[in-house]
């Protein structure tokens, strides 16, 4: 990680062309893309992808007499033009922006409204990010631009970035090396009986040392393994596993340059599992490796892969858990957050397929009464005849 842009400008030019083509296909002359990157990176998504902008503000502060809609930003897209960026950042580090047109506003809603009205628009405008901008600010914008017909079309840009470019794939390969090293540190610390907090430090220090980042480190052990984390407020506690305790841990978030990865591993403190623990973890890994990864390739129907994963889970046997209720799928696409398509027979379209160049997460949870919950997740690139594994640290730790 340096102070220079990771991608060259021509990468962004290509992105703009693809988004403009998608706008034309959907019948839009103009698109308004909203994002939020202050305090967290999970909603920067399309803005980061199009402009390489993210805010240094600490988060969505309450409105005041001086500012309004702090932390929100927008890009106006028109065919043949570079995106016009509007933000609440006075100096957004122009050397790191992919665009020259940046406008600073203490009130981004008013600033965007003024820019749109100056264009004398007489046609509908695609509104990308209706799931990002709060209702309060959306109503403000609509009142300030009464002549515009907005059409919510939140997947317009997302569709264009579903297949990753060669440079993006290289970024994910670097990210895989970063999270592998960090995950190895975390699992080894927990195997040695260090506290969850100490294990999180071992993980995050390696992420930072290598230029990576995270949104959440989630750890649970012992009686808490049926939950994602021991302490929901922080994701980890000051408690330490005892020898023989089952534990699982996740790295979640923008691992590298704002692109999200989410590996997960399960092991036993002391590396001496009981037969029941060993069976639980190894069966969970089987769901990942045999039930899912062996089925991944360009052209594979997502529903078919999801059904194969479910059949494998039914075969090895397990109880319904909180994990199944919260995340009723076996994976998802990875990009600037978790995204569609989801590896689920219920969520995927009938003819939806995996395509070469997609980056995905594949995951499984397995719960057995009296033993606990195991989880495992890998990130990988879909290839013409299979997949390329990005997260290569061991799945089994005995």
Protein Blocks (a to p, Z undefined) as FASTA:
>chain_A
ZZbdfbdfklmmmmmmmmmmmmmmnopabdcddddfehiaklnmmmmmmnopacfbfbjc
dddfkbghehiacddddehiacddddfbfbgolmlpcbfbdcddfblmlmmmmmmmmnop
abdcddehilmmgfklmmmmmmmmmmbccdddfklmmmmmmpccfklmmmmmmmmmmmmm
mmmmmmmmmmnopafklmmmmmmmmmmmnopacfbdcddehjllmpmbfblmnopafbdc
dehiacddddedjfbghiacdddddddehiiacfklmmmmmmmmmmmmmmmmmmgcehia
fklmmmmmmmmmmmnopaddfklmmmgcfbdcddfbccdddddfklpcfklccdehiacd
dddddddehibpcdddddddddfklccdfblcdfbfZZ
